[in-house]
């Protein structure tokens, strides 16, 4: 079984894999996850959470990154659905972090540019390989 992602050649040069968030009883829109081998927990950025932002619980923890820390909510018992063209593969997670900063006119562009990241909690379940234009997760 293979999950195939892509390299964003125009904007960032980073590798991405698309997946839909399932947080019962709802399936949310497709999220573009940056493959981040240095991230421990899969995290959804603000831009990708806008469609369900009102359903996210209050921030209860902080996510610490290169630029500092950010209030973060935790969605427990959820899953990511990966489209395999002829089928869908589901990966269950005990939690996914959702960044939930205070958004101001001054930080709006910065906050919206933070990508969602596919972390080691998912990546460690697969053999990970990169080539010039794609990334593959394989079991």
Secondary structure as UniProt FT lines:
FT   STRAND          2..7
FT   TURN            9..12
FT   STRAND          15..23
FT   TURN            24..25
FT   STRAND          26..35
FT   TURN            37..38
FT   STRAND          43..44
FT   HELIX           46..49
FT   HELIX           50..55
FT   STRAND          61..65
FT   TURN            66..67
FT   STRAND          68..83
FT   STRAND          88..99
FT   TURN            105..107
FT   HELIX           108..112
FT   STRAND          116..118
FT   HELIX           120..123
FT   TURN            124..125
FT   STRAND          127..130
FT   STRAND          134..138
//
